[in-house]
């Protein structure tokens, strides 16, 4: 079992930055691929970013590429999402997700590939 707790959300002006954190419980974090997804009101859940447990594979959604950076610290059981140049359309609830994998460079981009989810953290970007 992996439990995930997101933090770092809040209200920011357009052009600003936020860093989200996702703290994971359990000793299996270092064998988990991690992902960030987001969901705005009335919209489907959208892939944001993913990272393999080795850190060697990174994926980003087209709408956040070159603005967001995913990273992880396996010693701290934490994955991060650095969000720069935020836009009002980035407003959403951001979810952290995890899946235990055996391949060190695997990272998933689809929500159904993940088994564990956090409760979400709200990010609001004002114009």
C-alpha positions as CSV (number, residue, x, y, z in Angstrom):
1,X,0.0,0.0,0.0
2,X,1.1,3.5,-0.8
3,X,-0.6,6.6,0.8
4,X,-0.1,9.9,-0.9
5,X,-0.5,13.4,0.5
6,X,-0.2,16.5,-1.7
7,X,0.6,20.0,-0.5
8,X,1.7,23.3,-1.9
9,X,-1.4,24.4,-3.7
10,X,-2.9,27.8,-3.4
11,X,-3.8,31.1,-5.1
12,X,-1.3,32.7,-7.4
13,X,-1.3,35.4,-10.1
14,X,-0.8,34.6,-13.7
15,X,2.9,34.4,-14.5
16,X,3.7,33.2,-11.0
17,X,5.1,30.0,-9.7
18,X,4.1,27.2,-7.2
19,X,5.8,24.0,-6.2
20,X,3.6,21.1,-5.3
21,X,4.8,18.2,-3.1
22,X,3.5,14.7,-2.8
23,X,4.7,12.8,0.3
24,X,4.4,9.0,0.1
25,X,4.2,6.5,2.9
26,X,5.7,3.1,2.8
27,X,9.0,1.6,1.8
28,X,8.0,0.9,-1.7
29,X,8.1,4.5,-2.9
30,X,11.5,4.1,-4.6
31,X,10.0,1.3,-6.7
32,X,7.0,3.5,-7.8
33,X,6.5,5.4,-11.0
34,X,4.8,8.7,-10.1
35,X,2.5,11.0,-11.9
36,X,0.7,14.3,-11.6
37,X,-2.8,14.8,-13.0
38,X,-5.2,17.6,-12.8
39,X,-8.9,18.1,-13.1
40,X,-10.7,21.4,-13.6
41,X,-14.5,21.8,-13.0
42,X,-16.5,20.2,-15.7
43,X,-13.5,18.7,-17.4
44,X,-11.9,15.3,-17.6
45,X,-8.8,14.4,-15.6
46,X,-5.7,15.5,-17.6
47,X,-2.2,14.2,-17.5
48,X,0.4,16.7,-16.4
49,X,3.7,14.9,-15.8
50,X,5.2,11.6,-14.9
51,X,8.6,10.3,-13.7
52,X,10.0,6.8,-13.4
53,X,11.4,5.5,-10.2
54,X,14.9,5.8,-11.5
55,X,14.2,9.5,-12.5
56,X,15.5,8.7,-15.9
57,X,12.2,8.9,-17.7
58,X,10.1,12.1,-17.7
59,X,6.9,12.9,-19.6
60,X,4.9,16.1,-19.7
61,X,1.5,17.0,-21.1
62,X,1.6,19.3,-24.1
63,X,-0.1,22.1,-22.2
64,X,2.6,22.2,-19.5
65,X,5.7,21.3,-21.4
66,X,8.5,23.8,-20.9
67,X,6.7,25.4,-17.9
68,X,6.4,22.5,-15.4
69,X,9.1,20.3,-14.0
70,X,8.6,17.0,-12.2
71,X,11.3,15.6,-9.9
72,X,11.6,13.2,-7.0
73,X,13.7,12.6,-3.9
74,X,13.6,8.9,-3.1
75,X,15.3,9.4,0.2
76,X,12.5,11.7,1.3
77,X,9.7,9.7,-0.3
78,X,8.6,12.8,-2.1
79,X,7.8,13.8,-5.7
80,X,7.6,17.5,-6.7
81,X,5.9,19.5,-9.4
82,X,7.5,22.9,-10.0
83,X,5.1,25.1,-11.9
84,X,6.3,28.2,-13.6
85,X,4.7,30.8,-15.8
86,X,1.3,29.8,-14.5
87,X,-1.8,30.6,-16.6
88,X,-5.5,30.9,-15.5
89,X,-6.1,27.7,-17.5
90,X,-3.8,25.8,-15.1
91,X,-6.5,26.3,-12.4
92,X,-7.5,22.8,-11.3
93,X,-7.3,20.3,-8.5
94,X,-3.9,18.6,-8.8
95,X,-3.5,14.9,-8.0
96,X,-0.5,12.8,-7.3
97,X,-0.6,9.2,-8.3
98,X,1.7,6.1,-7.9
99,X,2.1,2.7,-9.3
100,X,4.6,0.0,-8.3
101,X,6.6,-1.2,-11.2
102,X,9.5,-3.5,-11.8
103,X,11.0,-1.6,-14.7
104,X,13.1,1.3,-13.4
105,X,12.5,3.5,-16.4
106,X,8.7,3.1,-16.8
107,X,6.4,6.1,-16.4
108,X,2.8,6.1,-17.3
109,X,0.7,8.9,-18.9
110,X,-2.7,7.4,-18.5
111,X,-4.7,7.6,-15.3
112,X,-5.8,4.0,-15.4
113,X,-2.1,2.9,-15.2
114,X,-1.9,4.2,-11.6
115,X,-3.1,2.3,-8.5
116,X,-2.7,4.9,-5.7
117,X,-4.0,8.5,-5.6
118,X,-3.8,11.4,-3.3
119,X,-6.7,13.6,-2.2
120,X,-5.7,16.5,-4.4
121,X,-4.6,20.0,-3.8
122,X,-6.3,23.1,-5.3
123,X,-4.3,25.4,-7.6
124,X,-6.0,28.7,-8.6
125,X,-4.4,31.1,-11.0
126,X,-5.9,34.5,-11.2
127,X,-5.7,36.7,-14.3
